[in-house]
């Protein structure tokens, strides 16, 4: 059952959400629907895409879903054109798709069918000396290039209308690094730092066109993929010790609020930055980490 809010801060607005079939992206879809938005969703998980779209429609909004390979510029541009045709406009873009680990191992594509399969066994700890060029390039493409391609595709429309909001995802790891955590992976930290840098640039470039650009920086999030990565890191520590290497003991996250966030709490930050409630916030990377990292 859908839940409508009194605020309806996005009523009459169209938000395009990448990675909207699962995890934080799915939570963004839910909160956007509750806020009265019409929602377009890009992902590769067709069954979950259908479910997410049905949730939007149950809340009274219009929905458009599409299977899009975000690394394919042609598919991204065609998808954006389809959203404009179906829903008439794009007021906000939320680029949620991304992740840690290496795309080559935890997101595998069947070349014959074109289908993608999530491979949890591939979510392994990679020390920097183990990072191959393929690992590095895959992570940069998945976390940074996809964001760029989506933003590039919506900008002509937003500039023509003279307004719009962009919300992307950085990470606490981009600011602190994670030498003893589930995100202890140099390419991940670099790619997420790149997102924050791009957002700062875009806020200056696009502000005169009435377009705001901000990012959300999560810390620990209580979802299955995060737990898989935590376990993978601990397994890597144990394996290294068995080989006789001196390794640090895994350190628990210190979060003043005493818990990881729920995906909904990250989604609330996205919707805040996408809405007029944040009308004078521009170029910010908003920390949503329970106080685990402060600056």
DOLUM-973055 format. One line per field, with one value per atom (N, C-alpha, C): x, y, z; atom name; residue in one letter. Coordinates in pm, whole numbers. Example, Ala and Ser with C-alpha at 12.3 -4.5 7.8 and 13.67 -1.06 7.14 Angstrom:
% DOLUM-973055
c1: (1319|1230|1320|1285|1367|1290)
c2: (-569|-450|-330|-225|-106|3)
c3: (780|780|780|708|714|787)
bamar: (N|CA|C|N|CA|C)
doza: (A|A|A|S|S|S)
This chain:
% DOLUM-973055
c1: (85|0|88|59|138|99|189|164|186|81|94|125|207|245|168|158|89|169|304|387|374|375|368|462|585|679|716|691|725|602|484|363|377|346|357|498|593|732|762|863|910|1054|1080|1216|1261|1380|1442|1544|1529|1613|1686|1819|1895|1922|1927|1945|1824|1705|1585|1514|1569|1500|1533|1647|1692|1761|1776|1857|1814|1913|1884|1799|1828|1750|1603|1573|1432|1368|1445|1392|1363|1449|1425|1295|1272|1146|1027|1035|925|897|1002|984|935|988|942|795|752|611|525|570|495|488|586|588|509|445|357|420|542|613|566|585|587|732|751|886|925|1044|1107|1220|1236|1332|1415|1548|1641|1709|1718|1789|1806|1868|1882|1802|1737|1660|1513|1472|1337|1225|1229|1120|1106|1217|1210|1174|1212|1168|1016|955|809|744|803|748|758|872|892|793|773|678|536|502|369|347|451|440|411|477|453|307|259|122|20|51|-38|-49|57|56|-12|-56|-126|-42|85|173|186|241|273|413|433|563|607|737|798|923|933|1052|1117|1249|1321|1450|1478|1605|1710|1808|1909|2046|2139|2280|2339|2368|2411|2551|2623|2754|2745|2626|2603|2540|2619|2569|2445|2440|2324|2199|2211|2095|2050|2146|2112|2036|2089|2025|1887|1875|1745|1647|1697|1611|1559|1647|1604|1500|1522|1425|1290|1292|1167|1094|1172|1110|1041|1109|1049|924|925|807|691|721|616|566|658|621|629|687|680|790|861|964|1051|1164|1247|1287|1231|1263|1386|1403|1514|1574|1706|1779|1849|1825|1896|1975|2108|2194|2239|2162|2186|2271|2263|2335|2484|2545|2688|2717|2841|2873|3021|3057|3197|3233|3357|3401|3432|3442|3474|3355|3321|3205|3222|3344|3366|3332|3335|3313|3179|3123|2996|2878|2903|2795|2838|2788|2835|2728|2770|2675|2690|2578|2576|2579|2689|2706|2605|2552|2456|2318|2275|2140|2136|2252|2255|2209|2171|2122|2238|2210|2308|2275|2380|2362|2451|2392|2471|2541|2671|2753|2811|2746|2791|2929|2963|3094|3207|3176|3278|3308|3230|3250|3365|3484|3602|3681|3755|3847|3962|3994|4110|4207|4326|4431|4483|4540|4576|4671|4764|4857|4787|4664|4589|4496|4480|4385|4441|4373|4414|4361|4413|4361|4213|4173|4032|3945|3994|3921|3905|4017|4017|3922|3938|3856|3708|3680|3540|3472|3543|3485|3467|3566|3554|3436|3419|3308|3174|3165|3038|2996|3092|3058|3066|3144|3167|3119|3156|3113|2962|2897|2751|2685|2739|2684|2698|2817|2842|2748|2733|2648|2503|2454|2315|2297|2391|2381|2389|2483|2497|2369|2301|2181|2064|2053|1938|1962|2088|2117|2053|2051|1986|1841|1769|1629|1619|1700|1694|1733|1835|1876|1766|1699|1592|1478|1452|1345|1391|1523|1575|1562|1555|1547|1573|1606|1628|1717|1714|1802|1868|1993|2071|2122|2101|2151|2226|2354|2435|2485|2559|2604|2756|2808|2947|2954|3050|3063|3155|3131|3224|3366|3378|3509|3587|3518|3587|3659|3613|3672|3773|3747|3828|3914|3878|3939|3886|3910|3858|3959|4073|4177|4140|4042|4001|3850|3791|3647|3607|3477|3427|3449|3478|3502|3650|3739|3883|3928|3901|3925|3955|4080|4127|4045|4005|3929|3792|3731|3601|3614|3714|3733|3758|3842|3874|3753|3673|3556|3453|3433|3334|3384|3515|3571|3549|3559|3533|3391|3295|3156|3142|3199|3191|3256|3371|3438|3355|3293|3210|3089|3030|2913|2951|3067|3109|3126|3188|3204|3067|2979|2849|2768|2782|2704|2741|2868|2911|2871|2889|2859|2710|2628|2486|2399|2452|2374|2312|2387|2329|2213|2201|2090|1971|1980|1872|1874|1989|2002|2094|2047|2127|2183|2305|2369|2425|2387|2433|2457|2517|2543|2509|2482|2463|2583|2634|2749|2711|2670|2633|2754|2730|2826|2774|2770|2721|2571|2528|2386|2348|2240|2197|2124|2201|2140|2224|2169|2242|2378|2391|2518|2626|2589|2687|2736|2645|2684|2774|2745|2830|2972|2982|3116|3190|3117|3181|3237|3157|3203|3321|3319|3429|3558|3548|3666|3723|3638|3684|3748|3690|3748|3886|3904|4035|4139|4100|4191|4235|4139|4171|4263|4236|4318|4462|4476|4610|4686|4617|4683|4728|4646|4682|4809|4832|4953|5073|5053|5163|5185|5091|5106|5055|5121|5074|4961|4842|4726|4657|4594|4518|4392|4348|4220|4107|4001|3888|3834|3811|3759|3611|3529|3387|3372|3270|3240|3204|3258|3211|3113|2989|2883|2815|2820|2760|2615|2538|2399|2386|2497|2499|2441|2422|2363|2395|2381|2387|2255|2256|2132|2043|1916|1822|1827|1794|1794|1698|1588|1492|1555|1646|1708|1799|1863|1941|1846|1734|1638|1578|1552|1496|1590|1721|1818|1813|1799|1790|1669|1555|1432|1440|1501|1521|1602|1713|1798|1733|1641|1572|1457|1408|1288|1319|1214|1231|1262|1253|1290|1439|1517|1661|1698|1609|1621|1748|1815|1938|2060|2047|2159|2211|2339|2398|2546|2590|2731|2773|2676|2703|2710|2802|2798|2750|2627|2559|2594|2660|2693|2570|2539|2426|2482|2553|2629|2619|2522|2502|2612|2697|2808|2935|2935|3056|3172|3142|3245|3191|3270|3228|3335|3291|3388|3337)
c2: (-119|0|124|218|340|437|526|627|765|849|984|1077|1176|1272|1400|1474|1602|1702|1691|1792|1787|1665|1649|1749|1755|1857|1838|1719|1693|1675|1713|1697|1780|1716|1783|1780|1724|1716|1577|1570|1442|1422|1311|1278|1151|1154|1037|979|850|784|668|668|554|458|328|228|219|247|258|129|15|-112|-174|-137|-203|-104|-144|-70|74|164|305|361|320|370|337|215|177|260|288|372|514|566|698|696|589|575|582|510|505|642|712|843|944|937|1028|1007|881|852|907|891|942|1094|1158|1304|1356|1267|1309|1319|1266|1282|1181|1217|1120|1073|943|887|806|835|753|676|549|463|390|402|325|222|99|-7|-122|-231|-349|-468|-450|-557|-540|-601|-576|-613|-730|-763|-659|-615|-516|-378|-349|-225|-220|-329|-334|-312|-373|-356|-212|-148|-10|82|59|141|123|0|-26|49|61|135|283|339|480|499|410|421|400|313|292|416|498|622|736|708|809|882|842|909|832|898|832|772|659|592|552|562|510|435|308|232|185|166|127|55|-56|-126|-50|7|91|50|26|8|148|191|328|357|253|273|291|281|296|432|527|664|668|584|581|539|436|391|498|565|669|782|828|938|899|776|729|717|671|659|793|894|1028|1081|1059|1102|1034|907|835|891|927|988|1118|1200|1327|1305|1204|1174|1124|1037|976|1067|1137|1215|1366|1408|1548|1640|1599|1686|1605|1661|1605|1721|1724|1830|1796|1667|1625|1496|1487|1364|1317|1193|1133|1014|1029|921|836|733|649|527|480|358|373|269|268|161|156|57|43|-42|-69|-206|-247|-371|-346|-449|-433|-474|-391|-420|-552|-587|-707|-833|-824|-945|-947|-832|-844|-807|-761|-737|-796|-913|-988|-989|-966|-964|-1086|-1150|-1262|-1205|-1228|-1167|-1219|-1340|-1397|-1337|-1322|-1272|-1124|-1068|-929|-907|-1015|-1003|-981|-910|-889|-979|-1029|-1115|-1062|-1038|-997|-1119|-1106|-1218|-1182|-1224|-1186|-1242|-1357|-1414|-1328|-1232|-1146|-1025|-1004|-887|-913|-901|-933|-808|-817|-709|-705|-587|-572|-473|-522|-432|-359|-242|-158|-230|-309|-378|-490|-524|-627|-568|-436|-372|-374|-443|-446|-322|-299|-188|-209|-333|-361|-329|-364|-330|-179|-110|36|99|61|120|87|-38|-76|3|25|99|246|304|443|461|365|375|361|264|235|348|407|509|652|676|813|839|750|771|764|670|660|789|849|975|1084|1094|1193|1175|1052|1030|1068|1038|1072|1223|1288|1433|1500|1457|1516|1504|1391|1366|1456|1492|1572|1722|1764|1908|1992|1949|2034|2065|1966|1987|2081|2059|2145|2288|2306|2441|2511|2437|2496|2545|2469|2507|2610|2622|2720|2678|2548|2499|2349|2300|2157|2131|2009|1969|1837|1824|1702|1658|1531|1475|1346|1341|1223|1165|1055|988|983|1041|1027|920|929|832|887|843|877|834|721|672|770|858|957|1060|1081|1181|1120|999|942|824|762|634|530|404|298|184|208|105|-21|-15|-137|-151|-124|-137|-207|-228|-301|-227|-97|-18|16|-68|-44|-80|10|-17|115|132|262|318|234|283|336|270|318|457|476|606|713|682|780|814|713|738|824|799|876|1018|1034|1169|1244|1173|1233|1283|1209|1255|1387|1397|1522|1637|1611|1716|1761|1667|1702|1783|1746|1818|1962|1981|2117|2201|2140|2212|2245|2147|2167|2274|2283|2384|2524|2546|2676|2694|2589|2599|2615|2543|2535|2631|2684|2776|2889|2954|3063|3019|2888|2837|2793|2819|2780|2635|2571|2428|2410|2339|2311|2169|2151|2019|1993|1882|1844|1693|1647|1504|1461|1333|1270|1180|1182|1100|1007|884|791|736|694|610|467|399|261|258|169|154|8|-13|-149|-211|-263|-337|-461|-559|-687|-672|-582|-570|-517|-425|-374|-486|-572|-680|-782|-805|-896|-841|-709|-649|-651|-629|-636|-776|-879|-1016|-1048|-993|-1017|-956|-838|-775|-860|-904|-984|-1114|-1173|-1296|-1268|-1152|-1117|-1100|-1041|-1027|-1165|-1256|-1390|-1464|-1449|-1518|-1466|-1335|-1277|-1324|-1335|-1382|-1527|-1608|-1747|-1759|-1658|-1657|-1599|-1565|-1517|-1368|-1293|-1148|-1084|-977|-901|-809|-833|-756|-690|-574|-510|-588|-581|-641|-556|-619|-540|-450|-325|-229|-204|-208|-176|-28|3|143|211|331|409|512|494|585|637|768|819|778|765|722|572|500|361|261|300|206|254|161|199|262|337|401|302|334|264|328|252|308|427|422|533|662|656|778|842|760|815|875|808|856|990|1008|1135|1250|1227|1331|1364|1262|1285|1371|1336|1410|1553|1572|1708|1791|1736|1810|1829|1741|1752|1852|1882|1963|2109|2190|2333|2359|2258|2276|2308|2277|2306|2409|2503|2592|2676|2696|2776|2691|2562|2471|2426|2451|2423|2389|2282|2244|2173|2121|2059|1907|1844|1701|1680|1634|1624|1491|1497|1376|1320|1194|1127|999|1016|903|888|954|938|997|1081|1141|1059|953|872|948|1045|1133|1275|1366|1505|1596|1705|1799|1943)
c3: (0|0|0|-87|-95|14|47|150|91|91|41|156|132|234|217|324|316|234|236|170|18|-39|-185|-255|-208|-258|-404|-459|-598|-686|-635|-718|-844|-956|-1085|-1143|-1070|-1115|-1169|-1254|-1307|-1263|-1199|-1156|-1226|-1282|-1345|-1248|-1217|-1117|-1183|-1177|-1228|-1113|-1145|-1040|-950|-1005|-923|-892|-935|-912|-777|-719|-596|-504|-377|-282|-261|-254|-231|-344|-467|-579|-568|-524|-506|-394|-290|-183|-233|-324|-382|-461|-537|-610|-514|-403|-307|-247|-205|-143|-246|-368|-473|-503|-508|-532|-420|-295|-181|-181|-244|-252|-371|-445|-553|-689|-707|-834|-937|-1064|-1172|-1184|-1205|-1191|-1313|-1366|-1469|-1404|-1441|-1375|-1479|-1467|-1551|-1463|-1513|-1442|-1540|-1496|-1579|-1526|-1411|-1346|-1383|-1493|-1545|-1449|-1383|-1291|-1180|-1122|-1014|-1068|-1193|-1255|-1263|-1305|-1315|-1179|-1076|-940|-895|-921|-880|-952|-1081|-1157|-1105|-1068|-1014|-883|-803|-678|-703|-804|-838|-881|-965|-1015|-903|-810|-695|-609|-610|-533|-608|-732|-809|-911|-926|-1021|-1150|-1251|-1376|-1365|-1431|-1425|-1564|-1587|-1709|-1668|-1703|-1671|-1801|-1792|-1912|-1873|-1942|-1924|-2003|-1932|-1995|-1943|-2035|-2000|-1988|-1866|-1843|-1896|-1938|-1999|-2150|-2204|-2347|-2370|-2422|-2439|-2527|-2629|-2717|-2644|-2558|-2482|-2382|-2319|-2223|-2293|-2406|-2477|-2528|-2579|-2625|-2509|-2395|-2277|-2232|-2229|-2189|-2287|-2417|-2517|-2495|-2456|-2430|-2308|-2204|-2086|-2124|-2202|-2243|-2327|-2411|-2492|-2406|-2308|-2227|-2116|-2049|-1931|-1953|-2066|-2105|-2056|-1953|-1896|-1800|-1762|-1655|-1566|-1446|-1350|-1269|-1239|-1153|-1207|-1192|-1223|-1098|-1058|-944|-996|-1001|-1051|-932|-904|-787|-822|-945|-985|-961|-909|-880|-777|-731|-629|-608|-514|-486|-540|-518|-578|-724|-802|-943|-1028|-1123|-1207|-1282|-1315|-1394|-1316|-1184|-1106|-1034|-994|-925|-1013|-1136|-1231|-1364|-1393|-1510|-1618|-1742|-1854|-1942|-1973|-2066|-2207|-2279|-2411|-2512|-2490|-2585|-2567|-2442|-2416|-2383|-2342|-2301|-2159|-2088|-1951|-1855|-1745|-1640|-1521|-1456|-1340|-1227|-1110|-995|-937|-914|-867|-731|-627|-493|-462|-522|-492|-547|-634|-689|-603|-496|-412|-316|-366|-286|-254|-145|-108|-207|-258|-345|-283|-245|-202|-327|-307|-421|-517|-466|-555|-634|-595|-668|-774|-775|-866|-1008|-1097|-1237|-1310|-1428|-1508|-1538|-1559|-1587|-1467|-1346|-1224|-1211|-1229|-1217|-1319|-1445|-1551|-1532|-1492|-1473|-1364|-1253|-1142|-1179|-1246|-1289|-1385|-1474|-1568|-1496|-1407|-1340|-1247|-1176|-1076|-1127|-1233|-1276|-1419|-1510|-1648|-1662|-1593|-1601|-1555|-1450|-1398|-1503|-1562|-1666|-1784|-1833|-1949|-1923|-1804|-1772|-1759|-1692|-1677|-1814|-1894|-2028|-2108|-2095|-2174|-2134|-2006|-1963|-1972|-1983|-1975|-2086|-2211|-2312|-2276|-2226|-2186|-2068|-1965|-1847|-1881|-1965|-2003|-2082|-2168|-2247|-2157|-2050|-1958|-1855|-1838|-1743|-1598|-1574|-1436|-1433|-1315|-1297|-1177|-1128|-1019|-1053|-1012|-1031|-894|-863|-737|-770|-733|-758|-626|-634|-513|-505|-398|-361|-252|-161|-53|55|176|284|248|178|138|53|-19|-101|-16|107|196|293|338|446|402|285|255|353|324|410|420|486|487|561|650|722|719|605|593|466|448|333|203|210|89|74|127|117|-24|-115|-256|-323|-369|-415|-530|-623|-739|-696|-598|-548|-489|-402|-339|-444|-543|-646|-731|-765|-850|-778|-649|-574|-546|-528|-517|-648|-759|-889|-902|-846|-849|-776|-655|-579|-654|-717|-793|-912|-982|-1096|-1052|-939|-889|-853|-791|-758|-885|-986|-1112|-1173|-1179|-1242|-1171|-1039|-967|-1015|-1047|-1098|-1245|-1322|-1465|-1491|-1414|-1446|-1365|-1254|-1174|-1255|-1344|-1424|-1513|-1537|-1618|-1531|-1401|-1311|-1270|-1288|-1257|-1137|-1036|-917|-925|-874|-872|-733|-673|-540|-537|-429|-413|-271|-255|-125|-100|22|59|174|144|250|324|446|516|507|619|621|598|509|476|499|568|602|484|389|279|252|181|164|97|-1|-71|22|111|208|299|343|431|359|230|153|145|121|109|243|352|483|507|476|495|404|280|187|241|299|356|470|560|672|623|517|462|403|341|285|394|505|619|667|684|733|636|507|406|408|421|425|548|660|782|767|699|678|593|509|426|499|629|710|707|650|643|772|812|927|881|933|888|1007|985|1093|1124|1248|1282|1224|1169|1120|1230|1197|1293|1269|1371|1351|1318|1241|1215|1347|1369|1482|1430|1465|1423|1549|1575|1697|1717|1609|1624|1649|1639|1680|1583|1457|1360|1218|1124|983|944|835|791|718|715|629|490|387|252|242|315|311|357|454|506|401|319|209|103|80|-19|22|150|197|164|175|143|-6|-89|-234|-267|-211|-242|-190|-74|-22|-121|-171|-263|-399|-435|-564|-559|-441|-428|-400|-400|-371|-225|-142|-1|13|-91|-87|-195|-220|-336|-339|-224|-224|-188|-202|-179|-314|-338|-469|-451|-516|-510|-384|-311|-180|-194|-121|-98|44|58|188|254|370|444|513|485|549|610|721|776|927|988|1132|1217|1158|1233|1227|1146|1134|1074|991|935|942|999|1013|956|892|833|848)
bamar: (N|CA|C|N|CA|C|N|CA|C|N|CA|C|N|CA|C|N|CA|C|N|CA|C|N|CA|C|N|CA|C|N|CA|C|N|CA|C|N|CA|C|N|CA|C|N|CA|C|N|CA|C|N|CA|C|N|CA|C|N|CA|C|N|CA|C|N|CA|C|N|CA|C|N|CA|C|N|CA|C|N|CA|C|N|CA|C|N|CA|C|N|CA|C|N|CA|C|N|CA|C|N|CA|C|N|CA|C|N|CA|C|N|CA|C|N|CA|C|N|CA|C|N|CA|C|N|CA|C|N|CA|C|N|CA|C|N|CA|C|N|CA|C|N|CA|C|N|CA|C|N|CA|C|N|CA|C|N|CA|C|N|CA|C|N|CA|C|N|CA|C|N|CA|C|N|CA|C|N|CA|C|N|CA|C|N|CA|C|N|CA|C|N|CA|C|N|CA|C|N|CA|C|N|CA|C|N|CA|C|N|CA|C|N|CA|C|N|CA|C|N|CA|C|N|CA|C|N|CA|C|N|CA|C|N|CA|C|N|CA|C|N|CA|C|N|CA|C|N|CA|C|N|CA|C|N|CA|C|N|CA|C|N|CA|C|N|CA|C|N|CA|C|N|CA|C|N|CA|C|N|CA|C|N|CA|C|N|CA|C|N|CA|C|N|CA|C|N|CA|C|N|CA|C|N|CA|C|N|CA|C|N|CA|C|N|CA|C|N|CA|C|N|CA|C|N|CA|C|N|CA|C|N|CA|C|N|CA|C|N|CA|C|N|CA|C|N|CA|C|N|CA|C|N|CA|C|N|CA|C|N|CA|C|N|CA|C|N|CA|C|N|CA|C|N|CA|C|N|CA|C|N|CA|C|N|CA|C|N|CA|C|N|CA|C|N|CA|C|N|CA|C|N|CA|C|N|CA|C|N|CA|C|N|CA|C|N|CA|C|N|CA|C|N|CA|C|N|CA|C|N|CA|C|N|CA|C|N|CA|C|N|CA|C|N|CA|C|N|CA|C|N|CA|C|N|CA|C|N|CA|C|N|CA|C|N|CA|C|N|CA|C|N|CA|C|N|CA|C|N|CA|C|N|CA|C|N|CA|C|N|CA|C|N|CA|C|N|CA|C|N|CA|C|N|CA|C|N|CA|C|N|CA|C|N|CA|C|N|CA|C|N|CA|C|N|CA|C|N|CA|C|N|CA|C|N|CA|C|N|CA|C|N|CA|C|N|CA|C|N|CA|C|N|CA|C|N|CA|C|N|CA|C|N|CA|C|N|CA|C|N|CA|C|N|CA|C|N|CA|C|N|CA|C|N|CA|C|N|CA|C|N|CA|C|N|CA|C|N|CA|C|N|CA|C|N|CA|C|N|CA|C|N|CA|C|N|CA|C|N|CA|C|N|CA|C|N|CA|C|N|CA|C|N|CA|C|N|CA|C|N|CA|C|N|CA|C|N|CA|C|N|CA|C|N|CA|C|N|CA|C|N|CA|C|N|CA|C|N|CA|C|N|CA|C|N|CA|C|N|CA|C|N|CA|C|N|CA|C|N|CA|C|N|CA|C|N|CA|C|N|CA|C|N|CA|C|N|CA|C|N|CA|C|N|CA|C|N|CA|C|N|CA|C|N|CA|C|N|CA|C|N|CA|C|N|CA|C|N|CA|C|N|CA|C|N|CA|C|N|CA|C|N|CA|C|N|CA|C|N|CA|C|N|CA|C|N|CA|C|N|CA|C|N|CA|C|N|CA|C|N|CA|C|N|CA|C|N|CA|C|N|CA|C|N|CA|C|N|CA|C|N|CA|C|N|CA|C|N|CA|C|N|CA|C|N|CA|C|N|CA|C|N|CA|C|N|CA|C|N|CA|C|N|CA|C|N|CA|C|N|CA|C|N|CA|C|N|CA|C|N|CA|C|N|CA|C|N|CA|C|N|CA|C|N|CA|C|N|CA|C|N|CA|C|N|CA|C|N|CA|C|N|CA|C|N|CA|C|N|CA|C|N|CA|C|N|CA|C|N|CA|C|N|CA|C|N|CA|C|N|CA|C|N|CA|C|N|CA|C|N|CA|C|N|CA|C|N|CA|C|N|CA|C|N|CA|C|N|CA|C|N|CA|C|N|CA|C|N|CA|C|N|CA|C|N|CA|C|N|CA|C|N|CA|C|N|CA|C|N|CA|C|N|CA|C|N|CA|C|N|CA|C|N|CA|C|N|CA|C|N|CA|C|N|CA|C|N|CA|C|N|CA|C|N|CA|C|N|CA|C|N|CA|C|N|CA|C|N|CA|C|N|CA|C|N|CA|C|N|CA|C)
doza: (X|X|X|X|X|X|X|X|X|X|X|X|X|X|X|X|X|X|X|X|X|X|X|X|X|X|X|X|X|X|X|X|X|X|X|X|X|X|X|X|X|X|X|X|X|X|X|X|X|X|X|X|X|X|X|X|X|X|X|X|X|X|X|X|X|X|X|X|X|X|X|X|X|X|X|X|X|X|X|X|X|X|X|X|X|X|X|X|X|X|X|X|X|X|X|X|X|X|X|X|X|X|X|X|X|X|X|X|X|X|X|X|X|X|X|X|X|X|X|X|X|X|X|X|X|X|X|X|X|X|X|X|X|X|X|X|X|X|X|X|X|X|X|X|X|X|X|X|X|X|X|X|X|X|X|X|X|X|X|X|X|X|X|X|X|X|X|X|X|X|X|X|X|X|X|X|X|X|X|X|X|X|X|X|X|X|X|X|X|X|X|X|X|X|X|X|X|X|X|X|X|X|X|X|X|X|X|X|X|X|X|X|X|X|X|X|X|X|X|X|X|X|X|X|X|X|X|X|X|X|X|X|X|X|X|X|X|X|X|X|X|X|X|X|X|X|X|X|X|X|X|X|X|X|X|X|X|X|X|X|X|X|X|X|X|X|X|X|X|X|X|X|X|X|X|X|X|X|X|X|X|X|X|X|X|X|X|X|X|X|X|X|X|X|X|X|X|X|X|X|X|X|X|X|X|X|X|X|X|X|X|X|X|X|X|X|X|X|X|X|X|X|X|X|X|X|X|X|X|X|X|X|X|X|X|X|X|X|X|X|X|X|X|X|X|X|X|X|X|X|X|X|X|X|X|X|X|X|X|X|X|X|X|X|X|X|X|X|X|X|X|X|X|X|X|X|X|X|X|X|X|X|X|X|X|X|X|X|X|X|X|X|X|X|X|X|X|X|X|X|X|X|X|X|X|X|X|X|X|X|X|X|X|X|X|X|X|X|X|X|X|X|X|X|X|X|X|X|X|X|X|X|X|X|X|X|X|X|X|X|X|X|X|X|X|X|X|X|X|X|X|X|X|X|X|X|X|X|X|X|X|X|X|X|X|X|X|X|X|X|X|X|X|X|X|X|X|X|X|X|X|X|X|X|X|X|X|X|X|X|X|X|X|X|X|X|X|X|X|X|X|X|X|X|X|X|X|X|X|X|X|X|X|X|X|X|X|X|X|X|X|X|X|X|X|X|X|X|X|X|X|X|X|X|X|X|X|X|X|X|X|X|X|X|X|X|X|X|X|X|X|X|X|X|X|X|X|X|X|X|X|X|X|X|X|X|X|X|X|X|X|X|X|X|X|X|X|X|X|X|X|X|X|X|X|X|X|X|X|X|X|X|X|X|X|X|X|X|X|X|X|X|X|X|X|X|X|X|X|X|X|X|X|X|X|X|X|X|X|X|X|X|X|X|X|X|X|X|X|X|X|X|X|X|X|X|X|X|X|X|X|X|X|X|X|X|X|X|X|X|X|X|X|X|X|X|X|X|X|X|X|X|X|X|X|X|X|X|X|X|X|X|X|X|X|X|X|X|X|X|X|X|X|X|X|X|X|X|X|X|X|X|X|X|X|X|X|X|X|X|X|X|X|X|X|X|X|X|X|X|X|X|X|X|X|X|X|X|X|X|X|X|X|X|X|X|X|X|X|X|X|X|X|X|X|X|X|X|X|X|X|X|X|X|X|X|X|X|X|X|X|X|X|X|X|X|X|X|X|X|X|X|X|X|X|X|X|X|X|X|X|X|X|X|X|X|X|X|X|X|X|X|X|X|X|X|X|X|X|X|X|X|X|X|X|X|X|X|X|X|X|X|X|X|X|X|X|X|X|X|X|X|X|X|X|X|X|X|X|X|X|X|X|X|X|X|X|X|X|X|X|X|X|X|X|X|X|X|X|X|X|X|X|X|X|X|X|X|X|X|X|X|X|X|X|X|X|X|X|X|X|X|X|X|X|X|X|X|X|X|X|X|X|X|X|X|X|X|X|X|X|X|X|X|X)
